[in-house]
Amino acid sequence: MRATRRTILATGIAALAAPTTLRAQGAQMRLSHQYPPGHHIAKVLAAFAEDVNAKGAGVTVQVFPAEQLAKVAENFPGVARGAFEAAVATNFTWGNTIPEMSAPTIPFLFTELERIKKFPGSDAAKFLDEATARRAVRSVAWLFTTRTSIFTSGRRPIIQLADFQGLKIRGINPLIDTGLRAVGAAPAATPAPEVVGALQSGVLDAGLTDVSAAVSRRFYEVQKFGTVTPFFGVFTQVYVNPRFWDGLPAPARSALEASLKKAEADAVTATEETAAAAVGELRAKGMTIHVQTPEEQAAWRAAMQPPVIEAFRRAAPDGGARILELLEALKA
């Protein structure tokens, strides 16, 4: 009989009572994430596990996609208390807990590929790593996930700012929601796995997601129109239980670090290639796709970015200015 999520979590807690790094077959790293198996980051994480396991370095990685081990909201507490060893979070899902994490999601602020490539290992990433450490988990990798968003709708395309008026749209976090409200939309915070269902039932009129996720999560089955835009940047942060990580033998930790670094590079390639193909795939599935013009981007930026930056500075009075400076420095 398949174990329930509660059983898995309980088993993980019990297993932690014995030293996880001294199991007969070496250490085990269970990694929970929310992406469906077809999502490009899910594939990067699966390849990461295969890379580690092939090394035979005394640690094995088992990946649990699509919330099979824990729901999104359960990942952080599960890793922090040791129920399982690792999980991921999109930077914006930290929400009010670490407000500085939301900086890349400020509309049209951090979407240039060359800056994004510089982020892992940068002072900006280290700043956010330190903020994560204060939450009792250890940040170990940053996987570039998207710089290309899609606004989907069922009744009419979302092209002009006036098209947002009264639209019940998927909310991302308080900052993005501030920008959406500024143009008259009514955002409702909705976890990624629940968006398609909310669109299908009419709870939401419009979706907002990564253009590649619109394919892997089959948005085309419930929405007719899509507007593609470089709206914001998203990274998937990989984090671990510090006791697990610090207790690993040096060869096992080195193997994980090398494979995570490879995954960071692989994520850039996978994200760009998948996004480039996604527009054609969505069209082939019957969606009417509009790719924003520079003029349309400028209009959206002018309407949404200023109120979002203002809200960001209020939400992150201590570190907000600093992370913006560090992201800006990546232009050099």
C-alpha positions, -999 to 999 in steps of 0.1 A, spaced: 0 0 0 13 34 -9 24 54 21 5 86 29 23 119 31 18 119 69 34 85 71 63 95 50 69 126 71 66 106 103 90 80 90 115 108 81 114 122 116 119 87 131 148 81 107 165 113 118 167 99 154 194 76 141 223 94 124 213 97 87 248 98 75 257 64 90 231 42 73 244 10 58 241 22 23 255 57 30 235 90 34 202 95 17 190 129 5 152 130 -1 143 161 -21 108 174 -22 95 197 -50 62 208 -65 70 206 -102 53 180 -124 78 155 -139 75 172 -174 85 206 -161 120 217 -172 132 222 -136 119 188 -126 140 173 -153 171 193 -141 165 180 -106 161 144 -118 193 147 -138 210 161 -106 200 130 -87 212 107 -114 245 125 -115 251 122 -78 240 86 -76 263 76 -105 293 88 -85 289 63 -57 303 89 -33 284 77 -2 253 97 -7 222 89 -28 195 114 -39 158 105 -42 136 132 -58 99 134 -51 82 156 -78 47 170 -79 42 173 -41 45 135 -37 64 139 -5 51 172 9 30 201 -3 47 234 -11 38 249 23 51 218 41 86 218 25 103 244 46 91 231 80 97 196 69 134 203 60 139 226 90 128 199 115 145 171 97 115 151 84 133 150 51 167 163 40 160 188 11 135 207 -8 131 236 -32 114 270 -32 109 296 -59 124 328 -45 89 345 -43 74 317 -22 93 329 9 68 358 8 68 379 40 93 355 57 123 368 37 109 398 18 143 404 1 137 371 -19 111 389 -39 134 414 -55 138 395 -88 100 394 -92 97 432 -94 82 436 -129 108 440 -156 137 445 -132 158 413 -135 151 395 -168 184 400 -188 200 366 -194 236 378 -189 227 392 -155 208 360 -146 238 338 -155 259 357 -130 235 353 -101 245 319 -87 276 325 -65 272 362 -67 271 386 -37 234 389 -44 229 352 -40 252 351 -9 231 378 6 199 357 2 218 326 13 226 343 46 189 353 50 179 317 44 204 304 70 186 326 96 155 304 89 172 272 100 178 258 65 209 259 43 208 272 7 229 251 -16 219 260 -52 200 285 -74 183 271 -105 173 297 -130 136 290 -137 121 317 -159 124 352 -173 95 348 -196 60 349 -182 26 343 -198 -7 359 -188 -35 335 -199 -72 342 -202 -103 325 -215 -126 353 -228 -103 379 -243 -65 385 -246 -47 406 -220 -28 431 -241 -37 466 -230 -36 478 -194 -74 483 -196 -77 445 -201 -68 440 -165 -98 458 -151 -118 436 -128 -99 405 -139 -97 377 -112 -61 367 -118 -37 343 -101 -16 362 -76 20 354 -70 31 372 -39 22 405 -22 46 425 -44 33 412 -77 -2 415 -65 5 452 -58 14 457 -94 -17 438 -106 -40 458 -84 -24 490 -97 -38 482 -132 -72 472 -119 -69 434 -115 -81 414 -86 -53 389 -78 -59 358 -56 -28 340 -43 -29 305 -58 -2 278 -55 10 267 -89 -4 232 -87 -39 246 -81 -40 273 -108 -54 251 -136 -82 238 -114 -91 274 -103 -92 285 -139 -113 255 -149 -138 261 -121 -141 299 -127 -125 309 -94 -99 326 -116 -104 344 -149 -68 346 -158 -35 328 -151 0 340 -146 29 315 -149 62 307 -165 56 301 -202 72 267 -200 49 258 -171 19 267 -192 29 237 -213 38 212 -186 8 221 -165 -15 221 -196 -29 256 -193 -40 252 -229 -68 229 -219 -86 256 -199 -74 289 -214 -76 303 -250 -54 333 -250 -18 340 -238 3 371 -237 41 364 -234 62 390 -216 96 393 -198 76 401 -167 100 390 -139 128 366 -131 124 335 -110 149 311 -94 143 278 -78 164 277 -46 176 243 -34 179 241 4 189 214 29 187 205 66 220 220 80 224 190 104 222 166 75 246 187 54 272 192 81 271 156 90 280 143 56 314 128 49 336 152 29 334 131 -3 296 129 -2 293 167 3 318 174 -25 298 151 -48 266 170 -40 282 204 -45 297 195 -78 264 181 -91 245 211 -78 269 234 -96 263 214 -128 225 216 -122 228 254 -120 244 255 -154 220 230 -168 191 250 -156 201 280 -177 202 259 -209 170 240 -200 151 271 -192 160 290 -223 155 261 -246 121 252 -231 108 287 -231 118 292 -267 99 260 -277 69 267 -254 53 294 -275 52 272 -305 38 243 -284 11 264 -269 1 276 -304 1 240 -316 -23 231 -288 -47 258 -299 -39 288 -278 -38 323 -294 -5 337 -284 5 374 -284 42 383 -278 45 417 -262 61 445 -282 87 468 -266 61 496 -265 37 473 -246 64 463 -222 72 499 -215 35 507 -208 32 478 -184 65 487 -167 55 523 -162 22 513 -146 34 484 -124 71 487 -115 69 520 -94 42 508 -70 59 474 -66 93 489 -58 76 512 -33 59 482 -17 92 462 -18 111 489 1 83 490 28 83 452 31 121 449 33 132 481 52 165 465 63 178 446 33 156 457 4 179 486 -7 210 463 -4 196 435 -25 185 459 -52 220 473 -53 235 438 -56 212 429 -84 220 461 -102 258 454 -98 253 422 -119 250 445 -150 287 452 -149 
